[in-house]
Amino acid sequence: MTARRTSVVVVDDHAGFRRAAHTLLVEMGLTVVGEAGTGEAALELVARLQPDIVLLDVQLPAMDGIDVARALLARPVPPVVVLTSSRDATDYGIRLRSVPEAVFIGKTDLSADSIS
């Protein structure tokens, strides 16, 4: 039996979405261990906290979520990376397909069941 992954870092440049995601995930029984607003901050936070899951916005300033996902997935023990966006996955085309290990979930479809 596989243990359920429960610790989450939320990465989004909009504080309102981070708060909403945090609340939803906690209500669904997950533990949000940190939040970041940039890709660079996300990489530092994940290295320090070692979460099971990283909920990661695709559209971040400077270093976007796809580049962050690549870096996270290259780690010796990578977290589960869940890319999110208010846009459709098809809008990202080949860039999104370049990280097949990552899961994509639209922000409106976000739930604990969809990421754990």
C-alpha positions as CSV (number, residue, x, y, z in Angstrom):
1,M,0.0,0.0,0.0
2,T,1.4,3.4,-1.0
3,A,1.4,6.2,1.6
4,R,-0.7,9.2,0.7
5,R,1.3,12.2,-0.2
6,T,0.2,15.1,2.0
7,S,2.7,18.0,2.3
8,V,2.3,20.7,-0.3
9,V,4.1,23.9,-1.3
10,V,1.8,26.3,-3.3
11,V,3.6,28.5,-5.9
12,D,1.7,31.3,-7.6
13,D,2.4,35.0,-8.1
14,H,-1.1,36.0,-7.0
15,A,-1.5,36.1,-3.3
16,G,-5.2,35.7,-3.5
17,F,-4.9,32.4,-5.4
18,R,-2.3,31.1,-2.9
19,R,-4.7,31.9,0.0
20,A,-7.6,30.2,-1.8
21,A,-5.6,27.1,-2.7
22,H,-4.1,26.9,0.8
23,T,-7.6,27.0,2.4
24,L,-9.0,24.4,-0.1
25,L,-6.0,22.0,0.4
26,V,-6.2,22.2,4.2
27,E,-9.9,21.7,4.2
28,M,-9.3,18.5,2.1
29,G,-6.8,17.2,4.6
30,L,-3.5,18.1,3.1
31,T,-0.8,20.1,4.9
32,V,0.4,23.2,3.2
33,V,4.0,23.6,4.4
34,G,4.9,26.7,2.4
35,E,4.0,29.3,-0.2
36,A,6.1,31.1,-2.8
37,G,5.3,33.9,-5.4
38,T,8.2,33.3,-7.8
39,G,10.0,30.4,-9.4
40,E,13.3,31.2,-7.7
41,A,11.7,31.4,-4.3
42,A,9.9,28.1,-5.0
43,L,13.2,26.3,-5.7
44,E,14.7,27.5,-2.4
45,L,11.5,26.6,-0.5
46,V,11.3,23.1,-1.9
47,A,15.0,22.4,-1.2
48,R,14.5,23.4,2.4
49,L,11.0,21.9,3.1
50,Q,11.1,18.7,0.9
51,P,7.3,18.7,0.2
52,D,5.6,15.7,-1.3
53,I,3.7,17.9,-3.8
54,V,4.4,21.2,-5.4
55,L,1.3,23.1,-6.8
56,L,2.9,25.3,-9.4
57,D,1.4,28.1,-11.5
58,V,2.7,27.9,-15.1
59,Q,2.7,31.7,-15.5
60,L,5.3,33.1,-13.1
61,P,7.4,36.2,-13.6
62,A,11.1,35.7,-14.7
63,M,11.4,31.9,-14.2
64,D,8.1,30.4,-15.4
65,G,6.5,27.3,-13.9
66,I,7.6,25.0,-16.7
67,D,11.2,25.8,-16.1
68,V,10.7,25.4,-12.3
69,A,9.0,22.0,-13.0
70,R,12.0,20.9,-15.0
71,A,14.4,21.8,-12.2
72,L,12.2,20.1,-9.5
73,L,11.8,16.9,-11.6
74,A,15.6,16.7,-12.0
75,R,16.1,16.4,-8.3
76,P,17.2,13.0,-7.0
77,V,13.9,12.6,-5.1
78,P,11.5,14.9,-7.0
79,P,8.2,16.0,-5.5
80,V,5.0,15.4,-7.5
81,V,4.7,18.5,-9.6
82,V,1.2,19.8,-10.4
83,L,1.1,22.6,-12.9
84,T,-1.9,24.9,-12.8
85,S,-3.2,27.7,-14.9
86,S,-6.4,29.6,-15.5
87,R,-5.6,29.0,-19.2
88,D,-6.2,25.7,-21.0
89,A,-3.3,23.1,-21.3
90,T,-3.4,23.4,-25.1
91,D,-2.4,27.1,-24.8
92,Y,1.1,25.9,-23.7
93,G,1.5,23.3,-26.4
94,I,4.9,21.6,-26.7
95,R,6.3,23.5,-23.7
96,L,3.9,21.7,-21.4
97,R,4.5,18.4,-23.1
98,S,8.2,18.9,-22.4
99,V,7.6,18.0,-18.8
100,P,5.5,14.8,-19.1
101,E,6.2,13.8,-15.5
102,A,4.2,16.8,-14.4
103,V,0.4,16.8,-14.0
104,F,-1.6,19.7,-15.4
105,I,-4.8,20.8,-13.7
106,G,-6.8,23.9,-14.5
107,K,-7.2,26.2,-11.5
108,T,-11.0,25.8,-11.7
109,D,-10.6,22.0,-11.4
110,L,-8.3,22.1,-8.3
111,S,-9.1,19.7,-5.5
112,A,-7.2,17.6,-3.1
113,D,-8.2,14.4,-4.9
114,S,-6.9,15.9,-8.2
115,I,-3.4,16.4,-6.8
116,S,-2.8,13.6,-4.3
